Amino acid sequence: MKNVRKISDSVIDEFNVGYCPPEVPHQICGRIITPIYDVDGNLIVLSTRHLDKDHPCRFWHESFDKGSYLYSLNHAKYDIRIKDKVILVEGEFDVMALHSYGFKMTVGILGSSVTLFQIALLSRYCSEFYLLFDGDSAGKAATERAMKLYKDNKIKSYGIKFLPVFLPDGDDPDDFLLREGPHNLKNKLAESRENCITF
């Protein structure tokens, strides 16, 4: 997984990513473990994924309120504040991939939709929100929901910009990074800002 996604050892260490071997008699055996922390670095839950893509319960974690947290905000908040921007992605491994390429202002939404609570939390640190969701139908739907939330709740009036970034069909952010490189992702972000539609 690390070699396929080109996630750096330093990011794996920083994010405390682990692995439970198959021979360990536990329900999370054979799984990659990604701890999820709150903004202050307190452990909330362990998120896991089985290495076998065909496993009937590939993704598993304890129950928690996904809409109240953002994956890696405890790591990313300093860069978000300095750069006055945040990159929002869907998956934990997308977050790690972007951090490995230097996009350390990236966080994960931990679900299929951005919530008002998450927006309020991030607004403490920045005003530009780049929506870098997957280029599949689910990712496009997540972007549409986020933009509707933005318009319906007059978020613009608080000085916040939502900037949707559109990836090629079927791509997720780390696919695009691996194929096109970080320079072209920077171009995508810049293109999003230049083409921002005013609501």
N, C-alpha and C positions, 0 to 999 in steps of 0.2 A: 504493500500500500504506500509506504513512504517513498519508494523508488519510482513507482508508477506516477504518483502525483507530484514528485519532486519537492516534498516538504522537507525543510532543513532540520538538521538535528537540534539546532538552537531553539527553533520554534516548538518542536516536540518536547524538549526539556522545559521550556518556558510555560507551555500549556499543560504540562504534567500528563501527557497522553501515555496510556499504558496498554498492556495486553495480558489477557488471562489465558494461559496455555490450555489446550484441549484436555489434557490429562488431569487438570485440577477439578475435583468434584464440587462444582458450584454452577449455579444457573448462568453465570456470565462466562463460562469457559469457552474458549475459541473466539472471544470477542475483543475488539479494540475498545478501549475505555477512554472517553473524553469527559473529564470533570467539567461541570458548569458552575461558575461562581457568580456572585452578585458583584455590583460595581466596586464594592470595598474589598473583594477578594475572599469573601466567606463562601464555603462550599454549599451549593444548593442541592445538587443531584449528580449522579453518574449517568451519563448517556453512553450507550453501547451499540456497536454494530458487529454482526457476525461476519467472519471472513468469507463464509460460503454465501454467495449471492443468491442461491436458491433456497436458503434456509427459510422455513415457514414463518419464523419470527426474527427476521434479520435485524430489525431495529428494536431496541428495548431500552426503556429507562423507567425509573420510578415516576409516579405521578407528581406533577408540579405545574404551577401557573406559568405557561410559556410566555404569555403576553406581558409578564411583569419583569422579564429579564432579557438581556442581550448577550449572546455568546462572545466572550473576549473583551467586553467593555472594560473590565478591570485592567487589561493589558493595553487597550487601545486609547483610553480616555486622554492620555497626555498628548499623543500625536493628533488626536481629533481636535483638541483645544488649540494646539499650536497652528495647525493647518486650517482651522475653522471649517472643516468638512469631515463627513463620515461616508464610508462606502457600506451600504447594506446589502448583504447576500443572504441566501437561504440556508446553506448547509455549513456545518462545523468545519468540514474539510476544505470547503471553498475559503473560509476565513483563514485557515492555516496556510493554504497555498498562496493567498495574496500577501499574508504577512511574510512568507518566505521570500517573496519577490520585492519586499520593501514597502508594500502598501499597508502600513501598520495602523492606519486609521479605519480598518475594516472590522465590522462586527456582524454577527449572524442573528437573524430574527427569531430563530428557534421554532418556527411554525410556518404556516402558509400565508400569514397576513401581518402587516405592521399594525401595531396598536397605538392608541392615543397615549397610553402610559409610556410606551417606548419612545415616542416622539418627545414627550415632556421630559423624559430622562435625558435624552440626547441633546435637547435644546439648552441644557446647562453648559454644553461644551462647544456647540457649533451652530451654524445657520444653514449650511449647505448639505443636503442629504442626497447622495447618489444611489439610485435604486438599481443595483446590478444583479437582477434576478436571472434565473435560467432562461435560455432561449426556447423552451418548450411551452406547451399550452398552459401548464400549471404556473410557470414563471410569468408568462404574459398576463395571466389572470391575476396573479399577485400584484403586478405593476398596476393594472387597471383598478384593483381594489384600493391600492395605496393612493392613487391619484384622486379617486372618488372621495376617500377619507380627507385628503388634503383640501379639496374644494368644498365639501359639505361642512367642514368644521372651520373654514376660514383661517387655516393655518398660516397662509401667506401674511395675514395681518399681524402676526407675531414676528415677522422678519425672517421666516424660514422658507427656503426654496427646496422643492422636490425636483430632482433632475433624473428622469428615467434614462437608463443606458440600455440600448437594444443590441443584444448579441445575435449572431447568426442562428438560424433555426436549429434547435437541437443542442446547441452549445451550452455548457455551464461555465462559470467564470474560470475554473482551473483548466478546462478543455481549451478555452480561448488563450489563456496564458501560455500553456504548453506549446500550442501550435504557432501563435502569433508573437509571443514575447511581451515583456512588460512595457516596451515603448509603444506598441500598438494599443495596449490597454489604456495607457495614458492618453493616447489620441482619442480613444473612445470616450473617455471621461470629458476631455476638452470639447469634443464634438457635442456631447450632451449639454454642456453648459452654453455653448454658442447657439444651439438650436432650441434652447429652453422656451417653452410656450408659456406666455404670461396668462394667468387665469384671473 
